[in-house]
Amino acid sequence: MPPTPRTTARDRVGVATPRLPRPEIYSREMTPPHSAPGFREALDTLNEALTGDSERPELEFEEMPAPQRLAPFSAALSAAVVREDAELAVGRLILLHDPQGRPGWDGQFRLVAYIRADLEPEIADDPLIGTVAWSWLIESLEEAGYSAESGTITRAVSESFGGKEDEPATTELELRASWSPAGTDLRAHVRAWTEVMCMAAGLPPRGVRDLKDVR
């Protein structure tokens, strides 16, 4: 059965901001940019994600407002995995920077990731799906360089009743994770985040073509 069309990634994460005239992530800076050059360098590499990923055409990126009160400097972006106008997974990545560092950060920077994806019934029934999803993230981060990783993975089952009782039950996977990047080049970290999102959505690993796409 074809997937049900969904709302946009912006609707799913509760974002309602106008698109900027050029690809640039909205960032919240409590002090002038020149006082945190490392944050500017990290933000520049984060901005590159908004131009898209040629190896993952299913990915759609959007800028979103940075969270408040989490750190002196912050920035964020959202993404969705979309196929045939159906949104299969959605997520957001938040960059936090505190020149003084924070307990548990292992440095001045912290990345916070969120992913939500619908699971196929046979995958949802696997008791090891949480462990597998976490291994996707760790393996994807290997080339990026990271430390002090932590997170949770949740499976949520939705059942319909009353006028919607004929609708099948659905299961969603939610991943919340954070880690400290080894440097200010975040391109590999963005790829790791989106790779987990794509795999949770049922796409093959990067560089492997889906048989459905082979004509």
N, CA, C and O of each residue as an XYZ file, in Angstrom:
860
protein
N       0.845     -1.183      0.000
C       0.000      0.000      0.000
C       0.883      1.235      0.000
O       1.787      1.333      0.829
N       0.648      2.197     -0.914
C       1.524      3.367     -0.999
C       1.456      4.173      0.272
O       0.415      4.192      0.929
N       2.557      4.855      0.650
C       2.580      5.623      1.887
C       1.606      6.794      1.830
O       1.339      7.346      0.762
N       1.088      7.158      2.980
C       0.133      8.253      3.070
C       0.862      9.584      3.047
O       1.818      9.773      3.799
N       0.426     10.525      2.186
C       1.074     11.834      2.154
C       1.036     12.480      3.528
O       0.057     12.345      4.262
N       2.102     13.178      3.867
C       2.201     13.786      5.176
C       2.415     15.285      5.055
O       2.582     15.826      3.962
N       2.407     15.929      6.191
C       2.703     17.346      6.227
C       4.186     17.551      6.006
O       4.950     16.587      5.977
N       4.595     18.783      5.851
C       5.994     19.078      5.601
C       6.799     18.930      6.873
O       6.252     18.858      7.974
N       8.122     18.885      6.702
C       9.002     18.780      7.857
C       8.808     19.969      8.780
O       8.892     19.828     10.000
N       8.554     21.120      8.221
C       8.353     22.308      9.039
C       7.126     22.157      9.929
O       7.149     22.560     11.091
N       6.044     21.572      9.384
C       4.846     21.348     10.187
C       5.107     20.318     11.272
O       4.642     20.477     12.401
N       5.858     19.247     10.940
C       6.056     18.158     11.889
C       6.866     18.613     13.094
O       6.626     18.140     14.205
N       7.840     19.539     12.899
C       8.657     19.980     14.018
C       8.171     21.296     14.588
O       8.820     21.866     15.464
N       7.033     21.791     14.105
C       6.443     22.984     14.680
C       7.157     24.259     14.318
O       7.246     25.171     15.140
N       7.673     24.347     13.098
C       8.408     25.523     12.665
C       7.578     26.294     11.661
O       6.967     25.696     10.775
N       7.544     27.583     11.781
C       6.790     28.403     10.842
C       7.550     29.689     10.588
O       7.131     30.768     11.006
N       8.678     29.561      9.895
C       9.491     30.726      9.602
C       9.614     30.899      8.106
O       9.634     29.900      7.387
N       9.697     32.140      7.593
C       9.841     32.345      6.155
C      11.212     31.901      5.684
O      12.187     31.990      6.430
N      11.292     31.423      4.451
C      12.569     30.992      3.902
C      13.452     32.200      3.661
O      12.996     33.237      3.180
N      14.717     32.051      4.002
C      15.649     33.147      3.809
C      15.958     33.325      2.330
O      15.863     32.367      1.563
N      16.331     34.550      1.912
C      16.602     34.780      0.498
C      17.804     34.020     -0.027
O      17.931     33.858     -1.241
N      18.676     33.556      0.823
C      19.804     32.736      0.406
C      20.031     31.682      1.476
O      19.636     31.887      2.624
N      20.665     30.541      1.132
C      20.851     29.495      2.120
C      21.697     29.973      3.293
O      22.911     30.122      3.155
N      21.085     30.212      4.429
C      21.823     30.593      5.620
C      20.978     30.261      6.839
O      19.830     30.694      6.946
N      21.538     29.506      7.738
C      20.796     29.077      8.911
C      20.639     30.242      9.871
O      21.590     30.972     10.152
N      19.416     30.400     10.369
C      19.160     31.394     11.391
C      19.910     30.986     12.642
O      19.772     29.850     13.098
N      20.692     31.878     13.202
C      21.427     31.572     14.423
C      21.158     32.639     15.464
O      20.951     33.809     15.139
N      21.162     32.228     16.700
C      20.952     33.155     17.801
C      22.299     33.399     18.466
O      22.931     32.461     18.952
N      22.739     34.641     18.490
C      24.021     34.989     19.072
C      23.799     36.069     20.120
O      23.322     37.157     19.796
N      24.136     35.785     21.359
C      23.933     36.734     22.433
C      25.025     37.788     22.467
O      24.851     38.843     23.078
N      26.156     37.512     21.812
C      27.244     38.461     21.727
C      27.687     38.556     20.282
O      27.350     37.670     19.497
N      28.436     39.599     19.881
C      28.831     39.763     18.474
C      29.557     38.539     17.932
O      30.294     37.888     18.672
N      29.363     38.206     16.630
C      29.983     37.020     16.036
C      31.490     36.964     16.181
O      32.062     35.884     16.328
N      32.152     38.143     16.140
C      33.612     38.126     16.167
C      34.141     37.623     17.510
O      35.322     37.292     17.618
N      33.286     37.560     18.532
C      33.738     37.081     19.832
C      33.756     35.562     19.904
O      34.260     34.997     20.874
N      33.216     34.894     18.893
C      33.196     33.433     18.863
C      33.488     32.953     17.448
O      32.593     32.436     16.778
N      34.731     33.115     16.978
C      35.059     32.702     15.600
C      34.847     31.219     15.367
O      34.507     30.819     14.254
N      35.036     30.398     16.379
C      34.814     28.977     16.207
C      33.369     28.664     15.878
O      33.088     27.769     15.081
N      32.456     29.395     16.484
C      31.037     29.188     16.194
C      30.733     29.582     14.753
O      29.972     28.894     14.073
N      31.312     30.669     14.283
C      31.088     31.092     12.895
C      31.595     30.037     11.935
O      30.936     29.751     10.935
N      32.751     29.450     12.213
C      33.279     28.395     11.343
C      32.342     27.185     11.325
O      32.063     26.625     10.266
N      31.865     26.792     12.495
C      30.947     25.651     12.559
C      29.646     25.969     11.837
O      29.098     25.115     11.140
N      29.150     27.185     11.999
C      27.899     27.584     11.362
C      28.026     27.575      9.847
O      27.085     27.201      9.147
N      29.180     27.984      9.333
C      29.385     27.987      7.881
C      29.277     26.576      7.312
O      28.696     26.385      6.243
N      29.829     25.586      8.012
C      29.737     24.209      7.504
C      28.321     23.663      7.667
O      27.879     22.839      6.867
N      27.614     24.113      8.689
C      26.228     23.697      8.859
C      25.354     24.269      7.749
O      24.428     23.612      7.273
N      25.658     25.500      7.342
C      24.923     26.154      6.268
C      24.977     25.376      4.960
O      24.036     25.418      4.168
N      26.085     24.661      4.733
C      26.254     23.943      3.476
C      25.177     22.884      3.272
O      24.871     22.521      2.136
N      24.606     22.391      4.356
C      23.587     21.349      4.240
C      22.360     21.844      3.489
O      21.679     21.058      2.831
N      22.072     23.134      3.578
C      20.863     23.672      2.957
C      20.918     23.642      1.435
O      19.893     23.833      0.780
N      22.087     23.407      0.866
C      22.192     23.298     -0.593
C      21.790     21.916     -1.085
O      21.688     21.692     -2.291
N      21.556     20.969     -0.143
C      21.122     19.635     -0.532
C      22.246     18.618     -0.538
O      23.414     18.961     -0.349
N      21.884     17.368     -0.757
C      22.829     16.248     -0.772
C      22.619     15.491     -2.079
O      21.586     14.848     -2.264
N      23.579     15.563     -2.971
C      23.435     14.946     -4.291
C      23.297     13.431     -4.216
O      22.706     12.823     -5.108
N      23.836     12.808     -3.161
C      23.743     11.358     -3.021
C      22.437     10.934     -2.355
O      22.089      9.753     -2.365
N      21.732     11.871     -1.789
C      20.463     11.598     -1.117
C      19.408     12.593     -1.598
O      19.038     13.502     -0.855
N      18.921     12.435     -2.823
C      17.931     13.377     -3.343
C      16.616     13.359     -2.572
O      15.808     14.277     -2.710
N      16.393     12.336     -1.771
C      15.158     12.261     -0.976
C      15.150     13.257      0.184
O      14.099     13.512      0.771
N      16.312     13.820      0.518
C      16.414     14.730      1.653
C      15.992     16.143      1.275
O      16.402     16.672      0.242
N      15.176     16.739      2.117
C      14.778     18.140      1.978
C      15.157     18.866      3.258
O      14.730     18.484      4.348
N      15.962     19.916      3.120
C      16.445     20.665      4.274
C      15.722     22.005      4.391
O      15.308     22.596      3.393
N      15.582     22.464      5.618
C      15.015     23.780      5.889
C      15.738     24.398      7.078
O      16.181     23.692      7.984
N      15.854     25.723      7.064
C      16.369     26.413      8.235
C      15.264     26.498      9.283
O      14.081     26.447      8.946
N      15.642     26.624     10.531
C      14.659     26.772     11.600
C      15.264     27.622     12.713
O      16.487     27.675     12.843
N      14.445     28.282     13.510
C      14.989     29.125     14.590
C      15.792     28.304     15.579
O      15.449     27.162     15.885
N      16.853     28.894     16.068
C      17.659     28.219     17.075
C      16.927     28.217     18.414
O      16.166     29.143     18.692
N      17.137     27.207     19.245
C      16.472     27.151     20.552
C      16.973     28.250     21.478
O      18.058     28.799     21.286
N      16.179     28.554     22.464
C      16.512     29.608     23.400
C      17.096     29.039     24.697
O      16.729     27.946     25.129
N      17.995     29.784     25.297
C      18.501     29.560     26.652
C      19.298     28.268     26.832
O      19.610     27.901     27.965
N      19.629     27.587     25.770
C      20.420     26.363     25.922
C      21.918     26.640     25.946
O      22.680     25.907     26.576
N      22.339     27.703     25.256
C      23.752     28.053     25.191
C      23.867     29.487     24.687
O      22.925     30.000     24.083
N      24.991     30.138     24.920
C      25.153     31.506     24.427
C      25.047     31.616     22.909
O      24.590     32.636     22.393
N      25.462     30.582     22.194
C      25.388     30.563     20.741
C      24.672     29.282     20.313
O      24.939     28.210     20.855
N      23.771     29.392     19.350
C      23.071     28.197     18.892
C      22.569     28.386     17.474
O      22.367     29.512     17.019
N      22.370     27.285     16.785
C      21.825     27.286     15.425
C      21.137     25.942     15.205
O      21.416     24.974     15.913
N      20.236     25.885     14.218
C      19.500     24.646     14.010
C      19.016     24.543     12.577
O      18.838     25.552     11.895
N      18.804     23.312     12.126
C      18.179     23.061     10.839
C      17.321     21.817     10.953
O      17.523     20.983     11.836
N      16.360     21.702     10.048
C      15.495     20.520     10.023
C      15.633     19.847      8.664
O      16.086     20.454      7.694
N      15.235     18.591      8.617
C      15.296     17.839      7.371
C      14.191     16.799      7.364
O      13.676     16.411      8.413
N      13.834     16.353      6.171
C      12.834     15.306      6.013
C      13.253     14.389      4.880
O      13.907     14.819      3.930
N      12.875     13.123      4.984
C      13.066     12.158      3.907
C      11.730     12.050      3.183
O      10.737     11.609      3.761
N      11.711     12.454      1.917
C      10.460     12.519      1.157
C      10.593     11.687     -0.111
O      11.557     11.815     -0.866
N       9.594     10.828     -0.323
C       9.521     10.031     -1.549
C       8.084     10.035     -2.046
O       7.154      9.744     -1.294
N       7.914     10.369     -3.326
C       6.591     10.381     -3.946
C       5.603     11.191     -3.109
O       4.473     10.770     -2.863
N       6.071     12.378     -2.675
C       5.247     13.310     -1.895
C       4.855     12.769     -0.530
O       3.988     13.345      0.127
N       5.466     11.683     -0.088
C       5.204     11.143      1.243
C       6.421     11.380      2.124
O       7.549     11.104      1.717
N       6.197     11.886      3.318
C       7.270     12.150      4.255
C       7.490     10.921      5.121
O       6.629     10.557      5.922
N       8.646     10.280      4.962
C       8.925      9.016      5.633
C       9.645      9.204      6.965
O       9.539      8.362      7.856
N      10.367     10.294      7.099
C      11.094     10.565      8.341
C      11.343     12.060      8.431
O      11.382     12.760      7.419
N      11.511     12.534      9.648
C      11.747     13.957      9.878
C      12.730     14.091     11.028
O      12.794     13.219     11.895
N      13.489     15.163     11.043
C      14.451     15.351     12.122
C      14.939     16.776     12.211
O      14.646     17.612     11.357
N      15.688     17.032     13.260
C      16.320     18.339     13.411
C      17.683     18.159     14.067
O      17.905     17.214     14.823
N      18.579     19.072     13.765
C      19.935     19.046     14.312
C      20.225     20.423     14.894
O      20.072     21.435     14.210
N      20.637     20.462     16.139
C      20.887     21.718     16.845
C      22.357     21.809     17.215
O      22.930     20.871     17.768
N      22.953     22.934     16.909
C      24.334     23.211     17.280
C      24.340     24.163     18.470
O      23.716     25.224     18.425
N      25.047     23.784     19.538
C      25.189     24.616     20.720
C      26.664     24.936     20.930
O      27.535     24.092     20.718
N      26.929     26.183     21.355
C      28.320     26.582     21.606
C      28.378     27.460     22.844
O      27.654     28.448     22.965
N      29.253     27.078     23.754
C      29.524     27.874     24.950
C      31.034     27.969     25.089
O      31.682     26.958     25.361
N      31.622     29.161     24.910
C      33.077     29.298     25.014
C      33.643     28.811     26.346
O      34.821     28.465     26.435
N      32.796     28.784     27.384
C      33.245     28.323     28.697
C      33.093     26.812     28.867
O      33.564     26.243     29.852
N      32.438     26.171     27.910
C      32.182     24.749     28.037
C      31.047     24.475     29.006
O      30.610     25.367     29.733
N      30.573     23.233     29.011
C      29.509     22.818     29.917
C      29.833     21.438     30.471
O      30.493     20.650     29.793
N      29.385     21.123     31.692
C      29.608     19.773     32.227
C      29.015     18.715     31.306
O      27.855     18.813     30.905
N      29.802     17.716     30.977
C      29.345     16.640     30.114
C      29.531     16.889     28.633
O      29.290     16.002     27.815
N      29.966     18.110     28.279
C      30.139     18.416     26.856
C      31.455     17.897     26.298
O      31.518     17.534     25.124
N      32.488     17.852     27.091
C      33.813     17.483     26.592
C      34.273     18.461     25.510
O      34.769     18.050     24.461
N      34.104     19.754     25.774
C      34.503     20.772     24.808
C      33.545     21.953     24.836
O      32.726     22.088     25.745
N      33.662     22.812     23.817
C      32.840     24.012     23.750
C      31.603     23.849     22.877
O      30.738     24.725     22.858
N      31.512     22.733     22.151
C      30.408     22.523     21.215
C      29.624     21.261     21.581
O      30.162     20.302     22.133
N      28.339     21.304     21.251
C      27.482     20.134     21.437
C      26.473     20.088     20.314
O      25.892     21.111     19.952
N      26.260     18.904     19.757
C      25.241     18.690     18.740
C      24.114     17.866     19.343
O      24.357     16.855     20.002
N      22.893     18.298     19.115
C      21.713     17.608     19.618
C      20.868     17.201     18.414
O      20.487     18.053     17.611
N      20.575     15.928     18.284
C      19.856     15.410     17.112
C      18.532     14.771     17.525
O      18.412     14.161     18.587
N      17.556     14.931     16.655
C      16.245     14.295     16.844
C      15.826     13.691     15.515
O      15.975     14.323     14.469
N      15.302     12.468     15.550
C      14.811     11.790     14.345
C      13.510     11.080     14.684
O      13.402     10.432     15.726
N      12.532     11.202     13.810
C      11.293     10.446     13.957
C      10.957      9.813     12.615
O      10.961     10.491     11.587
N      10.669      8.522     12.620
C      10.386      7.811     11.370
C       9.335      6.741     11.602
O       9.282      6.131     12.670
N       8.496      6.516     10.593
C       7.546      5.413     10.630
C       8.297      4.111     10.372
O       9.198      4.064      9.534
N       7.927      3.067     11.087
C       8.576      1.772     10.925
C       7.640      0.793     10.238
O       6.431      0.799     10.469
N       8.212     -0.042      9.398
C       7.449     -1.134      8.829
C       7.101     -2.117      9.946
O       7.894     -2.293     10.871
N       5.911     -2.775      9.881
C       5.482     -3.663     10.970
C       6.511     -4.721     11.342
O       6.729     -4.987     12.524
N       7.148     -5.329     10.337
C       8.103     -6.393     10.649
C       9.344     -5.846     11.348
O       9.975     -6.550     12.137
N       9.694     -4.600     11.061
C      10.834     -3.981     11.733
C      10.439     -3.538     13.133
O      11.212     -3.683     14.080
N       9.240     -3.001     13.259
C       8.776     -2.514     14.558
C       8.711     -3.626     15.593
O       8.884     -3.372     16.785
N       8.462     -4.865     15.148
C       8.351     -5.993     16.073
C       9.699     -6.512     16.549
O       9.756     -7.332     17.465
N      10.764     -6.056     15.951
C      12.101     -6.520     16.334
C      12.492     -5.909     17.682
O      12.612     -4.688     17.776
N      12.695     -6.715     18.725
C      13.042     -6.161     20.040
C      14.396     -5.474     20.067
O      14.701     -4.743     21.008
N      15.213     -5.702     19.040
C      16.554     -5.105     19.000
C      16.613     -3.842     18.153
O      17.700     -3.322     17.897
N      15.456     -3.338     17.712
C      15.484     -2.194     16.807
C      16.144     -0.977     17.460
O      16.817     -0.208     16.773
N      15.967     -0.788     18.762
C      16.616      0.336     19.437
C      18.125      0.218     19.388
O      18.824      1.188     19.093
N      18.627     -0.975     19.679
C      20.073     -1.212     19.630
C      20.607     -1.031     18.223
O      21.679     -0.459     18.027
N      19.859     -1.518     17.242
C      20.286     -1.385     15.850
C      20.327      0.080     15.427
O      21.290      0.516     14.797
N      19.294      0.839     15.766
C      19.247      2.251     15.394
C      20.393      3.025     16.041
O      20.984      3.899     15.406
N      20.709      2.713     17.289
C      21.826      3.392     17.945
C      23.149      3.038     17.258
O      24.027      3.890     17.126
N      23.290      1.799     16.828
C      24.515      1.402     16.127
C      24.632      2.132     14.796
O      25.744      2.432     14.360
N      23.497      2.430     14.129
C      23.538      3.217     12.897
C      24.187      4.567     13.162
O      25.025      5.029     12.389
N      23.787      5.193     14.267
C      24.329      6.518     14.585
C      25.816      6.443     14.888
O      26.599      7.226     14.349
N      26.213      5.509     15.744
C      27.621      5.414     16.131
C      28.503      5.109     14.924
O      29.569      5.701     14.760
N      28.050      4.181     14.081
C      28.835      3.848     12.890
C      28.917      5.031     11.937
O      29.955      5.255     11.314
N      27.837      5.788     11.820
C      27.837      6.941     10.921
C      28.733      8.061     11.439
O      29.254      8.854     10.654
N      28.916      8.130     12.759
C      29.735      9.194     13.356
C      31.226      8.877     13.356
O      32.040      9.747     13.669
N      31.591      7.666     13.014
C      32.993      7.258     13.120
C      33.918      8.167     12.321
O      34.997      8.522     12.795
N      33.507      8.548     11.111
C      34.383      9.384     10.291
C      34.359     10.840     10.715
O      35.212     11.623     10.297
N      33.391     11.211     11.542
C      33.242     12.615     11.917
C      34.152     13.016     13.073
O      34.643     14.144     13.105
N      34.381     12.126     14.006
C      35.140     12.453     15.200
C      34.219     13.031     16.263
O      33.685     14.126     16.085
N      34.025     12.324     17.353
C      33.062     12.740     18.365
C      33.449     12.172     19.723
O      34.344     11.333     19.829
N      32.759     12.643     20.764
C      32.962     12.115     22.112
C      31.730     12.416     22.950
O      30.854     13.176     22.537
N      31.673     11.810     24.136
C      30.616     12.058     25.122
C      29.219     11.902     24.532
O      28.342     12.733     24.766
N      29.018     10.838     23.770
C      27.715     10.615     23.155
C      26.710     10.069     24.168
O      27.083      9.338     25.086
N      25.452     10.422     24.001
C      24.381      9.896     24.854
C      23.073     10.023     24.094
O      22.974     10.796     23.141
N      22.068      9.264     24.516
C      20.793      9.378     23.817
C      19.778      8.346     24.255
O      20.063      7.476     25.079
N      18.593      8.458     23.691
C      17.508      7.508     23.950
C      16.803      7.200     22.642
O      16.774      8.021     21.726
N      16.233      6.000     22.569
C      15.450      5.595     21.405
C      14.120      5.041     21.913
O      14.084      4.198     22.809
N      13.035      5.527     21.327
C      11.693      5.165     21.769
C      10.876      4.653     20.599
O      10.951      5.191     19.494
N      10.087      3.603     20.847
C       9.111      3.134     19.874
C       7.724      3.495     20.387
O       7.362      3.151     21.512
N       6.947      4.190     19.557
C       5.604      4.603     19.953
C       4.581      3.980     19.015
O       4.668      4.146     17.798
N       3.616      3.267     19.574
C       2.562      2.623     18.783
C       1.298      3.462     18.856
O       0.855      3.829     19.944
N       0.717      3.765     17.708
C      -0.520      4.542     17.635
C      -1.646      3.652     17.117
O      -1.534      3.063     16.042
N      -2.723      3.557     17.878
C      -3.894      2.784     17.484
C      -5.089      3.712     17.314
O      -5.232      4.682     18.058
N      -5.944      3.423     16.345
C      -7.096      4.263     16.044
C      -8.383      3.615     16.524
O      -8.519      2.392     16.508
N      -9.333      4.451     16.955
C     -10.600      3.954     17.472
C     -11.751      4.816     16.943
O     -11.520      5.854     16.323
N     -12.981      4.382     17.190
C     -14.146      5.137     16.764
C     -14.224      5.214     15.253
O     -14.158      4.198     14.562
N     -14.366      6.425     14.750
C     -14.483      6.617     13.313
C     -13.234      6.258     12.545
O     -13.273      6.153     11.319
N     -12.127      6.069     13.239
C     -10.869      5.738     12.575
C     -10.431      4.307     12.873
O      -9.279      3.953     12.626
N     -11.330      3.483     13.399
C     -10.933      2.153     13.832
C     -10.464      1.257     12.697
O      -9.783      0.260     12.937
N     -10.823      1.601     11.453
C     -10.378      0.804     10.313
C      -8.935      1.112      9.917
O      -8.334      0.379      9.132
N      -8.387      2.188     10.456
C      -7.008      2.544     10.119
C      -6.044      1.625     10.864
O      -6.233      1.369     12.053
N      -5.016      1.126     10.181
C      -4.081      0.209     10.831
C      -3.239      0.912     11.887
O      -3.017      2.121     11.814
N      -2.780      0.155     12.855
C      -1.880      0.694     13.869
C      -0.547      1.055     13.221
O      -0.104      0.389     12.285
N       0.077      2.091     13.712
C       1.370      2.520     13.184
C       2.383      2.581     14.318
O       2.029      2.804     15.476
N       3.631      2.383     13.971
C       4.710      2.449     14.956
C       5.751      3.446     14.481
O       6.192      3.400     13.332
N       6.139      4.341     15.364
C       7.163      5.326     15.060
C       8.389      5.091     15.927
O       8.291      4.675     17.081
N       9.527      5.365     15.347
C      10.784      5.340     16.085
C      11.227      6.769     16.321
O      11.244      7.578     15.394
N      11.584      7.085     17.549
C      12.100      8.410     17.887
C      13.485      8.260     18.500
O      13.679      7.534     19.475
N      14.431      8.957     17.912
C      15.803      8.946     18.407
C      16.159     10.345     18.871
O      15.991     11.317     18.134
N      16.651     10.442     20.093
C      17.167     11.697     20.631
C      18.593     11.437     21.083
O      18.837     10.551     21.901
N      19.521     12.196     20.558
C      20.925     11.949     20.877
C      21.697     13.258     20.908
O      21.289     14.254     20.311
N      22.816     13.235     21.614
C      23.712     14.393     21.617
C      25.142     13.887     21.705
O      25.409     12.813     22.245
N      26.048     14.677     21.167
C      27.466     14.325     21.207
C      28.288     15.591     20.999
O      27.771     16.620     20.565
N      29.564     15.497     21.315
C      30.475     16.631     21.164
C      31.348     16.413     19.934
O      32.086     15.430     19.875
N      31.282     17.313     18.946
C      32.124     17.149     17.752
C      33.588     17.423     18.076
O      33.906     18.211     18.966
N      34.468     16.759     17.340
C      35.900     16.906     17.590
C      36.455     18.221     17.065
O      37.525     18.653     17.494
N      35.741     18.868     16.139
C      36.218     20.127     15.576
C      35.047     20.991     15.144
O      33.906     20.747     15.537
N      35.332     21.996     14.339
C      34.280     22.916     13.902
C      33.745     22.596     12.507
O      32.801     23.239     12.048
N      34.335     21.613     11.830
C      33.807     21.184     10.542
C      32.711     20.154     10.794
O      32.997     19.021     11.181
N      31.458     20.548     10.575
C      30.320     19.711     10.939
C      29.720     18.949      9.764
O      28.676     18.314      9.917
N      30.351     18.999      8.604
C      29.754     18.347      7.437
C      29.570     16.844      7.635
O      28.532     16.297      7.263
N      30.556     16.176      8.211
C      30.433     14.734      8.438
C      29.371     14.442      9.494
O      28.733     13.389      9.452
N      29.177     15.343     10.422
C      28.159     15.155     11.449
C      26.758     15.279     10.854
O      25.851     14.532     11.218
N      26.593     16.225      9.940
C      25.309     16.360      9.252
C      25.016     15.107      8.441
O      23.884     14.623      8.431
N      26.037     14.575      7.755
C      25.847     13.346      6.983
C      25.466     12.183      7.884
O      24.621     11.366      7.518
N      26.082     12.101      9.057
C      25.758     11.008      9.987
C      24.312     11.105     10.433
O      23.594     10.105     10.457
N      23.889     12.297     10.783
C      22.501     12.510     11.222
C      21.499     12.143     10.129
O      20.519     11.444     10.385
N      21.752     12.618      8.912
C      20.811     12.338      7.828
C      20.879     10.879      7.388
O      19.884     10.333      6.911
N      22.039     10.240      7.543
C      22.146      8.835      7.161
C      21.276      7.970      8.063
O      20.602      7.056      7.589
N      21.291      8.254      9.348
C      20.430      7.515     10.271
C      18.967      7.772      9.929
O      18.147      6.856      9.991
N      18.639      8.986      9.575
C      17.270      9.322      9.202
C      16.831      8.531      7.975
O      15.713      8.019      7.934
N      17.694      8.431      6.988
C      17.366      7.702      5.766
C      17.219      6.209      6.027
O      16.313      5.569      5.495
N      18.104      5.657      6.841
C      18.026      4.232      7.128
C      16.793      3.905      7.965
O      16.179      2.854      7.783
N      16.428      4.802      8.880
C      15.205      4.602      9.660
C      13.979      4.661      8.760
O      12.967      4.016      9.038
N      14.071      5.435      7.681
C      12.962      5.548      6.737
C      12.906      4.371      5.766
O      11.990      4.289      4.948
N      13.874      3.462      5.847
C      13.858      2.280      4.994
C      14.678      2.401      3.731
O      14.597      1.525      2.870
N      15.470      3.462      3.585
C      16.314      3.610      2.405
C      17.568      2.763      2.559
O      18.002      2.501      3.681
N      18.158      2.330      1.444
C      19.396      1.551      1.521
C      20.554      2.447      1.949
O      20.433      3.671      1.899
N      21.677      1.858      2.370
C      22.835      2.661      2.772
C      23.294      3.591      1.650
O      23.032      3.344      0.473
N      23.971      4.645      2.032
C      24.475      5.607      1.061
C      25.331      4.912      0.010
O      26.195      4.100      0.342
N      25.092      5.229     -1.245
C      25.855      4.651     -2.338
C      25.272      3.375     -2.895
O      25.762      2.866     -3.903
N      24.216      2.831     -2.253
C      23.557      1.614     -2.726
C      22.194      1.986     -3.284
O      21.403      2.626     -2.591
N      21.904      1.603     -4.512
C      20.641      1.946     -5.138
C      19.538      0.989     -4.706
O      19.754     -0.218     -4.598
N      18.372      1.535     -4.462
C      17.206      0.734     -4.142
C      16.742      0.016     -5.404
O      16.714      0.611     -6.481
N      16.379     -1.257     -5.277
C      15.934     -2.006     -6.442
C      14.706     -1.360     -7.088
O      14.503     -1.508     -8.293
N      13.888     -0.651     -6.316
C      12.735      0.015     -6.869
C      13.106      1.141     -7.809
O      12.301      1.554     -8.644
N      14.349      1.649     -7.671
C      14.801      2.735     -8.532
C      15.493      2.239     -9.797
O      15.823      3.024    -10.685
N      15.708      0.929     -9.867
C      16.385      0.368    -11.036
C      15.334     -0.042    -12.057
O      14.492     -0.894    -11.772
N      15.373      0.534    -13.203
C      14.396      0.226    -14.256
C      15.004     -0.749    -15.277
O      14.338     -1.129    -16.240
